Amino acid sequence: MSSTKYFFNKKREWSKRKDRILKEYLVPYLTKIAFSKKPIVFFDCFAGKGKFDDGEFGSPLIIENIINTYLLKNPKTNISCNFIEKKYGEDLKKNITYKKAEVWNGSFEENIISICERLKNNNAFVYIDPYGIKSLDFISLKRISEGSYNSLEMLMNFNTFGFLREGCRLLNFDPEKLFSDSDEEYVEINDIESIEKMNEIANGDYWQTIIIDYKMGKIKMFQAEEKFANDYVKQLSGLFKYISHIPIKLKSKNIPKYRLIFGTNYKEGIFLMVDEMNKIWKEMLRSERNMQEVLFEYVRPDSSFCQMLFMGQSNASS
């Protein structure tokens, strides 16, 4: 089972980067989406405490601050926040101050029906950042995407390496062998109970072929992670017209810790997010040249990140 015992002691560098993408996107997002005159609803589906013990803000306070800043100039805009948290709800209530924010007790999957109900006829931004992978049943994402909202955008953090690690264990291939290719600070343990559960998360059994190819030495773990990420994003392309994703890592020599995946049905949204992701990449490349630790790998023009962007555009125009 995943443990969050020490997670909130200090905000890690990779968390700072993914939260920066969230922050930099939401500022222009609010400006654009407010023109619809429809209410705006934010969902942070794995909200945590809201603040780390070292004082760094988590996603709930980041979202809250962006809203408060926007409302200083646009006080009549109808914006509400919903923070779902199963374990640290009382801590979160103490840390948030926005008057139109609610803390929902329980898990993401337990609240799916209520989430879909709250999204009706609204502009919705859903942030899904779980500690592990157990809660990411694909059917939950599908239910959200099929709701009767005015607009919907989703930003999800998917632990692709953690998924492959669990897959190796379930297919009787020692997952500890993966650590030669991975981030040495990797601590998340999921203990998924069955192959069927993994299929529900991935929306298919395609991941098994990837692990078998890795086990037989046909591909490296770096290639296995990239292949799985691309195949998983193809599943999401059935839910959104446009998809982009960025690999998040601690060191350039390691495979990604996560994939931050963005889905939208609007060209303006995808170009805005891609712009923010590219800013992060350029910053990381500058750090790499200065021999500093980096979080994101260099992305070639034919990389999976660009392929998914163009795939989304192609699907939307067909």
C-alpha positions in Angstrom: 0.0 0.0 0.0 1.3 3.5 -0.8 2.6 5.4 2.2 2.4 9.2 2.6 3.9 9.3 6.0 6.8 11.6 5.0 5.4 13.0 1.8 4.5 16.4 3.3 7.7 16.9 5.2 9.3 18.7 2.3 8.1 19.6 -1.2 10.3 17.7 -3.7 11.7 19.3 -6.8 9.5 17.3 -9.2 6.5 18.5 -7.2 7.6 22.1 -7.6 7.8 21.7 -11.4 4.5 20.0 -11.9 2.8 22.6 -9.7 4.5 25.3 -11.6 2.9 24.0 -14.8 -0.5 24.0 -13.1 0.0 27.6 -11.8 1.3 29.0 -15.1 -1.6 27.5 -17.0 -4.4 28.5 -14.7 -3.6 32.2 -14.8 -4.4 32.6 -18.5 -7.0 29.9 -18.4 -9.2 31.9 -16.0 -9.0 35.0 -18.2 -10.1 33.1 -21.3 -12.8 30.8 -19.8 -14.5 33.7 -17.8 -15.7 35.1 -21.1 -18.2 32.3 -21.4 -20.1 33.9 -18.4 -20.7 30.4 -17.0 -19.7 29.4 -13.5 -16.1 28.0 -13.2 -15.6 24.9 -11.0 -12.2 23.6 -9.9 -11.7 20.0 -8.7 -8.5 19.0 -7.0 -9.1 15.3 -6.6 -6.2 14.3 -4.4 -5.7 17.6 -2.5 -3.5 16.6 0.4 -2.9 19.0 3.3 -2.7 22.1 1.1 0.7 23.0 2.5 4.0 21.2 3.1 5.7 21.2 6.5 8.5 23.4 5.0 5.9 26.1 4.1 5.7 25.3 0.4 2.2 25.5 -1.0 0.5 22.4 -2.4 -2.0 22.5 -5.3 -5.1 23.6 -3.2 -3.4 26.8 -2.0 -1.9 27.4 -5.4 -5.4 27.2 -7.0 -6.8 29.3 -4.2 -4.3 32.1 -4.6 -4.7 32.2 -8.4 -8.5 32.6 -7.9 -8.1 35.3 -5.3 -5.8 37.3 -7.5 -8.1 37.0 -10.4 -11.1 38.1 -8.4 -9.4 41.3 -7.2 -10.0 42.6 -10.8 -13.1 40.5 -11.6 -15.0 40.2 -8.4 -18.3 39.2 -10.0 -16.9 36.0 -11.6 -18.5 32.9 -10.2 -15.6 30.5 -9.2 -15.8 27.6 -6.8 -13.3 25.0 -5.6 -13.8 21.4 -4.5 -10.9 19.7 -2.8 -11.2 15.9 -2.3 -9.1 14.4 0.4 -9.5 11.1 2.3 -6.7 11.3 4.9 -5.7 14.9 5.5 -9.1 16.6 5.3 -8.9 18.4 8.7 -5.4 19.7 7.9 -6.6 21.0 4.6 -9.6 22.8 6.1 -7.2 24.7 8.4 -5.0 25.8 5.4 -7.6 27.0 2.9 -9.3 30.3 3.2 -11.3 30.8 0.0 -14.9 31.3 0.9 -16.3 29.2 -2.0 -14.0 26.3 -1.4 -15.3 22.9 0.0 -13.3 20.0 1.3 -14.9 16.7 0.3 -14.2 13.7 2.5 -13.4 10.3 1.0 -11.6 9.1 -2.1 -11.7 10.3 -5.7 -13.5 7.1 -6.9 -16.0 7.3 -4.0 -17.0 10.8 -5.2 -17.2 10.3 -8.9 -21.0 10.5 -9.1 -21.0 13.7 -7.1 -18.2 15.2 -9.2 -20.1 14.6 -12.4 -23.2 16.2 -10.9 -21.3 19.3 -9.8 -19.7 19.7 -13.2 -23.1 20.0 -15.0 -23.4 23.1 -17.2 -20.2 24.6 -15.7 -16.7 25.3 -17.0 -14.7 22.6 -15.2 -11.0 22.2 -14.5 -10.1 18.8 -13.0 -6.7 18.2 -11.4 -5.9 14.6 -10.7 -2.6 14.1 -8.8 -2.6 10.8 -6.9 0.3 9.5 -4.8 0.1 6.1 -6.5 -2.0 4.5 -9.3 -4.7 2.5 -7.5 -7.4 5.2 -7.8 -7.0 5.8 -11.6 -9.5 3.4 -13.0 -10.1 4.5 -16.6 -13.9 4.2 -16.2 -13.7 7.1 -13.7 -12.0 9.4 -16.2 -14.5 8.3 -18.8 -17.4 9.2 -16.6 -16.1 12.7 -16.0 -15.4 13.2 -19.7 -18.9 12.2 -20.7 -20.6 14.7 -18.3 -22.8 17.5 -19.4 -20.4 20.4 -18.7 -20.0 23.7 -20.6 -16.3 23.1 -20.9 -13.9 20.5 -19.4 -10.1 20.4 -19.1 -8.1 17.8 -17.2 -4.6 17.7 -15.9 -3.4 14.4 -14.6 -0.2 13.1 -13.0 0.3 9.5 -14.0 3.0 7.4 -12.3 4.0 5.4 -15.4 7.1 3.9 -13.9 5.1 2.8 -10.8 2.6 1.1 -13.1 5.3 -0.8 -14.9 6.9 -1.8 -11.6 3.6 -3.3 -10.4 3.1 -5.0 -13.8 6.5 -6.6 -13.5 5.6 -7.9 -10.0 2.2 -9.3 -11.2 3.8 -11.0 -14.2 6.4 -12.6 -12.0 9.4 -10.5 -13.0 11.4 -9.0 -10.1 10.5 -5.3 -10.1 13.6 -4.5 -8.0 15.7 -5.0 -11.2 14.1 -1.9 -12.5 15.9 0.3 -10.1 19.1 0.2 -12.1 17.2 2.4 -14.6 15.1 4.5 -12.3 15.2 7.3 -9.8 16.9 6.1 -6.6 14.5 8.2 -4.5 11.5 6.3 -5.8 9.4 5.3 -2.8 5.9 4.7 -3.9 4.5 1.2 -3.4 1.1 0.3 -4.8 0.6 -3.4 -4.3 -2.1 -3.8 -6.9 -4.0 -7.0 -6.2 -4.6 -8.4 -9.7 -3.8 -8.2 -13.4 -7.5 -7.4 -14.0 -7.1 -4.2 -11.8 -4.1 -3.1 -13.9 -6.2 -3.6 -17.0 -8.9 -1.4 -15.6 -6.3 1.4 -14.9 -4.7 1.1 -18.4 -8.0 0.5 -20.2 -6.6 -2.7 -21.8 -4.0 -5.4 -21.5 -1.5 -3.7 -24.0 0.9 -3.1 -21.1 1.5 -6.8 -20.6 3.2 -7.0 -24.1 5.4 -4.1 -23.2 6.6 -5.8 -19.9 7.2 -9.1 -21.7 9.3 -7.3 -24.3 11.3 -5.7 -21.5 11.7 -9.0 -19.7 13.0 -10.7 -22.9 15.5 -7.9 -23.4 13.9 -6.5 -26.6 13.6 -3.0 -25.1 15.1 -1.0 -22.2 13.0 0.3 -19.4 13.3 3.8 -20.8 11.7 2.6 -24.0 9.1 0.5 -22.1 8.0 3.6 -20.1 7.8 5.8 -23.3 5.8 3.0 -25.1 3.4 2.6 -22.2 2.9 6.4 -21.9 2.2 6.7 -25.6 -0.2 3.8 -25.6 -2.0 5.1 -22.5 -2.4 8.6 -24.0 -4.0 6.9 -27.1 -6.7 5.6 -24.7 -7.3 9.1 -23.5 -7.6 10.4 -27.0 -11.0 8.8 -27.0 -12.0 11.2 -24.2 -10.5 14.4 -25.4 -9.8 16.0 -28.8 -6.4 17.2 -27.8 -3.8 15.6 -25.6 -0.3 16.6 -24.6 2.0 15.1 -22.0 5.4 15.9 -20.4 7.8 13.5 -18.7 8.9 14.5 -15.2 12.1 13.2 -13.7 14.7 14.0 -11.1 17.9 13.4 -13.1 18.4 13.5 -16.8 20.0 10.0 -16.8 16.9 8.4 -15.3 13.6 7.4 -16.8 10.6 9.8 -15.9 9.1 9.6 -12.4 5.7 10.6 -13.8 3.9 11.8 -16.9 1.9 15.0 -16.5 -1.0 14.6 -19.0 -3.3 17.3 -20.2 -6.6 16.8 -22.0 -8.9 19.4 -23.6 -11.4 19.8 -26.4 -10.2 23.3 -27.3 -7.4 24.4 -29.5 -6.7 27.4 -27.4 -6.3 25.2 -24.4 -3.8 22.8 -26.0 -1.6 25.5 -27.4 -1.6 27.4 -24.1 -0.6 24.2 -22.2 2.0 23.2 -24.8 3.5 26.7 -24.5 3.8 26.4 -20.7 5.4 22.9 -21.0 7.9 24.1 -23.5 8.9 26.9 -21.2 9.7 24.3 -18.5 11.7 22.2 -21.0 13.8 25.2 -22.1 14.5 26.1 -18.6 15.6 22.5 -17.8 17.9 22.4 -20.9 19.6 25.5 -19.6 20.1 23.9 -16.3 21.5 20.8 -18.0 24.1 22.8 -19.9 25.2 24.3 -16.6 25.7 20.8 -15.2 22.7 21.2 -12.8 20.2 18.5 -11.9 17.2 18.5 -14.2 13.7 17.1 -14.1 12.7 16.9 -17.8 14.3 15.1 -20.7 15.1 16.9 -24.0 12.2 16.4 -26.4 12.9 16.0 -30.1 10.4 17.2 -32.7 9.4 13.6 -33.4 8.9 12.8 -29.7 5.8 11.4 -28.1 4.9 14.8 -26.7 4.6 16.4 -30.2 3.0 13.3 -31.7 0.1 13.4 -29.2 -0.5 17.1 -29.9 -0.8 16.5 -33.7 -2.8 13.3 -33.2 -5.3 15.3 -31.2 -5.6 17.9 -33.9 -6.0 15.3 -36.6 -8.8 13.5 -34.6 -10.6 16.8 -34.0 -10.7 17.7 -37.7 -11.8 14.3 -38.9 
